[in-house]
Amino acid sequence: MSRAASAAPSIALAGLAALAGLSGACRRSEPPHAANGSATAAAPATTAAPAAPAAPAAPAAPAASAVPGAPAAFAASCTELPFAESTPVPEASGAAWLTIDGALSLVVISDSGNDGAYVIVDPETGVVRERGKLPLGDKGDDLEGVAARGDKLYVVTSPGWIRVYERKGQGFALTEGPYPLGPIDIEDKGGGIGDKPPQGAGMVCGATHTNCGRNYEGLCLAPGRTSSRCVGFAASKADGHLYCIVEQGGKLVAVHPGAIPITRPGALSDCAFSEDNRLYVGTNLFDAGNVYRVTGWEDPPRAQVTRIGPLLIGFPETLAVRGDIIYRMSDSGRAPSFMKKYRCPGQ
């Protein structure tokens, strides 16, 4: 989310009251009833005064919810875990797994106006291991999504340009890019919150624009081998679809046919693969901060999208998954960025 769209969290906060009402409705329990639907009173004795009516049964206490606002079945399966409440990187826009100095780490990046700021977070505690800045190499700094393949980080900007990084010393070196995810075939100059999809099949706009064209908010690359031509997906906020990423000539290219619809325009915020190629998608407050599981993604036209439930944290943007652990981070338009960590068995 670029600075041009920093008003979005304030706009979306108006929906929190509705979500709170939904939370109560999801956890409400009805009073118990007799088997035939009503209580049967005993006949009074002829010489005694009528018995006082029995006091109505007290309503059952609401079921405990591990995740506020979530449906009961989801609340029972997902539990929030201890984790640092925030990280100092401003406007967390993406996160990716990378092994650094022998330790599994979560690299979290910032978006436009922050000069490529990043942090490396301990996935167990949320403690910051390192802070720095990614070299940008050229104009266009609206970094939105990040994914790892091997020992490389791939970062996408909102207009659809890719940068590739490798670890160097106590930081990262730009080894490739920025290059476009395909032909620069959209004239849109962006601005606003970027929730108006372009007409036609265009995929990339000018490198220096923000929130233009498909307005990419996330990038996810499958970490393991796959039979699919898609090596991953780019998440479009403008139309709420995932677009297949293929490799052509050693570069990543986004293709329009076979896009997977996830949610309404303006709501898609990130996508992430687990270490065993399970695909997940996260949304922002305009879709109640939901997380979705995408099965059958290897054949995008036949993919199935299943809603897991809302995992709310500020204005949720970043998503990361490892095993049965789901991480969400908030882009509130400033530092710090809030974080939460959940265990969701079977999801």
Protein Blocks (a to p, Z undefined) as FASTA:
>chain_A
ZZklmmmmmmmmmmmmmmmmmmmmmmpccddddfkopacdddddfkbccddddddddddd
ddddfbghiafklmmmpccddddfbdfbehiabdcdddeehiacddddddehilopacdd
dfknopafbdcdddehiacjabfbdcdehjbccdddfkopacddddehjbdcdfedjddf
bdcfbfbggeajhpaccehjbfbdcfkbghiajlpabdcddfbdcfbfbfbdcddfknop
acddddeehiacddfehpacfbdehkagbdcddfkopacddddfknoopacddehklmmm
lpccddfbdcdehjafbdcdehjbccddddehiacddddddddehZZ
